[in-house]
Amino acid sequence: MSEILFGLFALISALLVVFVIALSIHWGNKRETGLVPYVFYPVMLSIALTAILSNRDISGNEILLTAQTVRHPVGVWFGRMTSLFVIFACGERILHRLMDRNTLKPMPMLLFWALFIYFLTNILSPAFLGSHTDVSHEYLYMFLAGYAALLMTPKEVDMSIVSMRNATLLFLLISAAVVAWNPNMVFNKNYHGLIPFLNVRYAGLASHANGLGPMAVAFLLCLWRKPYSWRVLNLFAWTLGLASLLLAQSKTNWVACILCFACIAYFGFREQIKERLFDYRRPQLSIIGIFCFILLCVLAMLLVMFGNIDARLARFASSNEGFELLSFTGRDVIWQVAVQEWHKNPVFGYGLQIWDEAFRLSIGMPYATHAHSQFYQSLSSAGTVGAVGLVLYVFVLLYGAVRTAKVSGGMSMALFVLIISRSFSEVPLSLAGFAAEALTHLLLIIIVAAYYPTADRQAVRARKVRVPGMA
């Protein structure tokens, strides 16, 4: 009887796969754009719904949030529906590309092979050759989405940015609404940061306050690139995004936000800024810049002369906040564990199961859900092979971001800076799952892949202009 049921299940599954493939081909046959730009909505809603249904309490200890593994059945099923939508949306674009050979879109093959090598060295290699083998369907989602992103067009870039903006705004709105309903779900009330008299830290419905920070920064970048047409809504969105970033009290993301805004300003408004700086008929901007520079120099001199820096640094180093900063908030211990596991398994690493619940209990760190560094994550889980694949992929992403920085208005470079700033303490380039961190990574791939052919054409025209005798 069991053999009959198994055969029936296999037959139904095969028919369902054929039906989905046929539906994908039929649905996207005459459509220039697909559903990939809309994957941001269900993923953000899934994160918010999971947090609300968990009925968590982070008012006393924010670490408990990261150690929590139990999920509500409704959240689990919504997550499964989200996964199916991601598979359908990405599969449809890939099938559309394979079936439509008349209008082939140029693809950045360097990024194509870099993503494949990164997946090979950081997912397939540790999954089958690591000391603890493990295979899961979750490892395919980001890989599938990445290759679908390579097929995007400039029109779909705008759609993706708008979707990311709207989905994150909805997430921030729901998080803010929860403050009135259950503030213990979104606030850590026992935190002492850099802001005086503010002893709370806002995590929203993200997995951690350090996870809300990059979401807010990415939202502000999308809002800058694609503002709302309604001025009141645009002002409200900026206020909500900046307030969320400020209350998250994530110093790394504050710095990353400034650097990202600088990228947008430089690559998007470079000519206007240069024109204003050297416009002697309207010297206000130059005067303000010079005045700010002089003011900073004077403040620095006064601090050195009368600030008693040595005593202040000694007191800070002996305080709890100083100890956390010098030890990277305890991450140095996690990095030591990662290096130890690399020494035990130097070639292919421990495997993708590292930092799971069993491993965390074995090392006495229930809060260490990952290596808190993208490099140490690859080194511990995938060994030297994974670390090499990561470095190669990062350099290719950097090349693509620089190459498309001007045509994307600085958006590609800003997202790359945001991801790299996160890589020192988090794992934003992980391919083992599809969550909030993966959305920024996906948006960067979409922008680089869509604008790469345009950047190539502009570079060719620029070379022709520089060559004497050619127009």
N, C-alpha and C positions, 0 to 999 in steps of 0.2 A: 504493500500500500504506500509506503514511504517513497519507493522508487517512482511510482506513478505520480505522486504529488510533486516530487522533485522535477520529473520530466515536464509536467504541466507548468510548473513555475518557470522553468527554463524556456519553454515555448512561448509563454506569455511575455516574458522579459524580452526575448528576441523580437517578437512582433511589435512590442512597444518601442524598442530601439529603432526598428525600421520605420514605424509610424512617425516618430519624432524627427528622424532624418528627412523623411519625405516632406513633413510639415515645414521644416526649416528651409529646405530648398524651395518649396512653393511660396512660402511667406516672403522670403528675401529675393525672389527671382527678379522682380522689377523695382526693387527698392535700393536707392543709392546709399541710404543710411540704415543702420541696424539698431539693435537694442542695447549694444554695449555701453553707450553713454548713460543709460538709465540704471545701470547696476548699482550706482551710488545710493539710490533711494532705499531699496530693500535691505542693503547691508547696514545702513545707518539706523533704520527702523528696527532691525533685528538686535542691534547692540542696545538700543534704548529699551526695547521690550524685555530683553533678557535681564537687564539691570533692575527694571521695575518689578518684575515677577519674582526676583530673588529675595525681595524684601530685606535687603542688606542694611547694615548699620555700621557706618564708618566714623561715627562721631568721636569715638575714643581712640581707635587705632586704624589707620589707613592700610596697614599691612594686611589686615584680615581680608581686605577686599581682593587682593591678588591671590591669596591662598584658597579662596572659595572655589569649589569645583562643582557643586550641586546646581543643576539647572532645572527650571520648571518645565514640565512636559510641553506646555504651550510654546514656550521659548524654543525648545528643541525642535518641534515640528515647524515653527516659523523659520528657523534656521535651515531646515531641510528644504523647505520651499524656496528659500533664497538661493540655496546651492543649485537647485534645479533650474531656477531662472538664469543664474550665471552661466551654467553649462549650456542652456538653450541659446542664450544671447551670443555667447562667444562661439559656440559650434556653428551657429547660423552664418556668422561672418566668415569663418574659415571655409565652410562649405560653399558659400557664395563666391569666395575668391577662387576655389578650385574649379567651380563649374563655369564661371564667367571668364573666359580667356580672351574676350575681345577688348576689354578695357582693363588691362592689368595695371595696377598702381605700382610705381616704383617703391621698393622696400629697402630700407637701410640694412644691407646684408651684414655689415659689421655688428650691428646691434642684434640681428637675428642669430648669428652664431655665438655671440657673447652670452645671450640669454640661454641658448641651448647648453653651452658649456657650464654656465652657472647652475642650471638645473641638474645637469649630469653629475657635477662634482659636489653639490650641496644637498641633493635630494636622492637621486638614484644610487650614487656611490655609497653613502652611509646607510641607505635603506637595505641594500643587498650585501654590502661588503664590510659594514661596520661591525664592531664586536657584539652589538645588540641589534639584530636585524628587525625591521619593522616596515610593513607596507600598509598604506591607508589611502583611501580615495581623496582625502583632504589635501594631499600633496599635489594633486593635479590642477586644483582650481586656479591658483595664481599663475601657474605655467600656461594653462589654457587661455586665461585672460590676457596674459602678456603677449601671446602670439596673435590674439584677436586685436589687441591694441596696435600692433605693428601694421594693421591694415586700415587704420583710421585715416580720414581725410581732414583737411583744415575745417570744413564745415562741422564735422563731428567733434573737433577740438572745442569749438564754441559750445556745442551741445553738452559736451562732457563738463566743461567749466561751469556752465549754468546749472547742470544737475548736481555737481559737487557743492556749489554754492547753496542751492535750495535745500538739498538733503541735510547739509550741516546746519543751516539756519533752523530747520525743523527740529533737528536734534538738540540744538541749544535752547530753543523755545520750550521743548518738553522738559529739558533739564531745569530750566528756570521755573517752570510751573510746579515741579516737584518740590521746590524750596518751600512753597506755601503749604503743601500737603504733608511732606515728610522730610524736613531739613536734615535729619540724621542720615538719610540715604545719600545725600550729595555733599555734605559738609563734614570735614574733620575739624572738630572744635578744640583740639589740643595741639595746635601748630604754632610755632614761633619762627617767622620768616624775616625778610628784610623790611617789610612794611611795618612801621611802628603802629602800635595799638590795634593791629589786625591779627588776631590769634586764631583765625579760621583759614582753612584751605579748601577751595572749591574743586571738586572732582566731577561735578555734574553726573551724568549717567555713563561716563567713560569708565574704563577699568581702573584708572588711577588719575590723579591730578596731572601727572607727567604725560598721560595719554590725552587729556583734554587740551593741554597746551598746544601741541602740534596741529590738532584738529582746528583750533581757533585761528592759528597762523595761516593754515591752508585756506580756511574760509575767508579770511581778510584778503589774501592774495587773489582769490577768485572774485571777491567783491570789488576789488580795485580794478581787475581786468574787465569784469562784466558787472557794472553797477546796475541797481534797479532803476527803472525809468521813473518810478514814483519817488520823489525826493524825500518824503516823510519816511517811507519804508526803508530807503537807503540809509538815512540817518539813524533809524532805529537799529538796523542790521549792524552798522559800524559800532554803535554803542554797546549792543549785546556782545559782539565779538571781542571788542577791547576789554569790556568788563569781565568776561569769562577768562580771557588770557591773564588779566591782572590778578583776579581772585585765585587762579590756579597756583600762583606764586611759584612758577617754574622758571628759575633764573636762566636755564639753558634756552628755553623757548623765548624768553624776552630778548636775549641776544640774537637768537636766530631770526626773530621777527624784524629786528632792526636791519640785519644783514640782508634779509629777503626784500625788504622795502628798498634798500639801497640798490639791489640788483634791478628791481622794477624801474626805479628812478633813473638809473644810469642807462640801461639798455632801451627803456621805453621813452625817456624824455631827455636823452643826452644832448640833442641839438638845441632844444629849448633852454636847458640849463646853461649850456655853453654860451648861447646867444645873450642870455640875461647877465651872466657873469662878466662878459666883456662888452656890455652895452653901457658906455660911459654917459649916455644921455639919461639912463635909468639905473643909477648905481646902488639902489637900495639893497639888492641881494648880495652884492659884493661887500658892502659895508656891514651888513648883518653877519656874514661869514667871518670877516676879519675881526669884528667885535667879539663874536663867540670864541674864536681862537685865542684872542688876547685874554678874555675872561677866564678861560680854562687854564691858561698858563699862570695867571695871577693866583688863582685858587690853588693850583699845584704847588707854587712857591710858598704860599702861606701855610699850606698843610705840612710841607717839609720843615719849615722854620719853626712853627709854633704848635704843630699837631701832636708831638710826642709819639711818633709812629712806632718806635721800638716797644714802648710799654703797651700800646694798644694792640700791637700784633701778638705780644706775649699773652695778654689777657684773652684775646680772641682764640689763640691756639689752645689754651687750657680750658676753654668753655666747651659745652656740648656741641654748639653750632660749629665751632672751629674744628673739633674732632671729626664731625660728619663731613665737613668740607675737605679736610686733609685726607680723609679716608674714602672720599668720593661716596659719602653716605653709605658706607659699608660695602660698596661694590668691589673694593680691592680684595676682600676675602673671597667673593664669588669668582673673581678673575683668577685667584690662586687655585681654586678648585678646578676651573676650566683648564688651566695649564697642566695641572696634575693629571687630569684625564687625557690630555693630549700626549703627555709623556708615556702613559700606559698604552695608548693606541695612536701612534704618531702618523700613520699613513692615512687610514680611512676613518679614524675617530671612533668615539663611543657608539654613535648611532643617533637616529632622530628621537629616540626615547629619552635621551638625556634631559634633565630638568623636569621629568614627569614626577608625579606624586611619590612613587616608590623611591626614585633617586633623591628627591629632596629630603625625604625622611631618613635615608641612609646617611646623608651628610649633615643632618640636623638643621636644615635651612628650609622650612616650609614656605617661605616667602619668595624663594629664588625660582621663579617660574621660567626664567631664561638666564643667559650669561650676562645680561645687562651690558652688552657690547656686541656689535655685529661681528667684529673680527674674532673675539673670543668665542662667540656662538658657533661660527663656522669652524674654528680651530678645534673646539671640544667635540662637536657633533660629527664633523666630516673630516677632521684631521688636516694634515698638510695639503692634501688634494683639495679640500674645500676652501682653505684659506687662499690658495693660489687662484682658484676659480672666482672667489669673491673679489680679490684685488683686480683681476683682469676685467671683471664686469663693471666695477666701479670706475676704472679708467675709461672704458668705452662709454659709460653713461656720462662721464665728465666731458669727453670729447663731443658727444652728441648734444649735450646741454650748451656747451660753448658755441658749437656750430650753429645752433638754432636760436641762440639768445636774442639776436637782433630781430629776426623775423617774428619771434613769439613775444616781442615786447618785454623781454627779460623774464618771462614766466618760467621757461625751462631752467634757467640758471637759479632762479629763486627757489624752485621746488628741489633742485639738486642740493642747494645749500641747506635747506630745511632737513632733507633726508640725511645728509652727512653729519650735520650737527646732532641729530638724533642717534646716529650710529655709534657715537662714543659711549653712550650709556643705555641704549635700547637696541632693538633688532628690527628696524624699519624695512630692511630688504629681505626679510624672511619669505621663503616660498612655501613654507609648511602649512600655511593657513591663509584665510581670506577675511581679514578684519579691517579695522579702521586704519591701521598702519599701511596695509596693502593698497588702500585707495589712493594715497598720495603717490606711492610708487607707480601704480597703474596710470595715474594722470600724467606723470612725467614721461612714461613710455609713449602714451598717446600723443603728447605734444611733440616730442622729439621725432617720432616716426612720421607724423603728418607733415611737419614743417621741414624735414630733412631734404626732400627734393627741391623745395623752394629755395632753401639756403644754398644748395648746390648750384641752381641756376643763377642766383645772384652772385655767387663767387665766380662763375664762369664769365658773366657779363663784366664783372669788375676787372678780371684779368685781361679781357679783350680791350677794355678802355685804357689800361695801363700800357698795352703793347703799342708802340709807335706804328702809325699807318693803318690802324684798325679802329673801327667805330663800335 
